[in-house]
Amino acid sequence: MNQVRLGMEIRKWRKLRKMTQKQLADGICNQSEISRLEKGDSYPSIDTLQAISVKLRLPLSYFFEVLIHDDFEAKEKMLDDVKVFSSKKDYEGLYRYTQELLNNGRFLHPELKTYLESYYYVSLYYLKKHDYRYCVTELYRLTDVEVNGMDVLLKTRIKNAIAIILAENSKHEEGMKIFKEILQEQVAAEEYDKMRITILYNVGKTQFVQKEYREALETTEEAIDLSIKHRDMSILGQLHYQQAQILEELERPFEEIQASYQKSRFFFDLLGLDYYKKILETKKGEYLNTVQA
């Protein structure tokens, strides 16, 4: 029974729901009790835990899993490993990792299984092991799975993957429709605010492909501003690269384009995104020198 882990989860979800300890405690208990719970100094009564779960919009069973299952940390590691494969575009590694976890006979939590399956189908698509229509169909199927606690944005992430695949296969209107639906979602979670950065990036990319360059620039710069606001560097390199590409099409001054490409290289270096850095240096090397040729 891991009370420290329980406290960490209560604190995590309170933060995601943008609540203070006082707001969470209101009508349930004293703020000091919430503080002790989050520090792992005490256990809540079943009634208190039930009230906390209702206020955080989580099923009570989620917290029971935190308390009872010894493999909770292992599950967290799985989520982190998948994110690393995905961020580095290592689709072969992602495919093998998710395939092994899904096929090794272990009893996976339904939401964890859905999470792994979503990335499995994404890897199938990028490795061209299946037609994009098959992968989109399977991803749509996963959006019907009930999501309660493990990842509040799981369905949103899956819809984003569907929209990207559609847009990459010239189904721009279908993809843009899904992107816009996601941007209109009302989710009271800090993580959703950060995810909007990724969605805006994808919208800008689709607008760029459709040669809507001014709209693409506005969308991309909105995403850059949001990244700065939330101090989220995760895709700032990609955003500045996209910004530079758009500036090229708009025939902006060399120095302006160069500045964006140099910023993208800085963030690729900083975050160890060698895949993107190699593309940048191969395709846009003339912009990476300090002096115009």
PyMOL commands that set and color helices and strands:
alter all, ss='L'
color gray80, all
select helices_A, chain A and resi 3-16+21-25+31-39+46-55+60-68+72-87+91-103+110-126+132-142+154-168+172-183+190-209+213-229+236-249+254-271+274-283+285-287
alter helices_A, ss='H'
color red, helices_A
deselect
rebuild
show_as cartoon
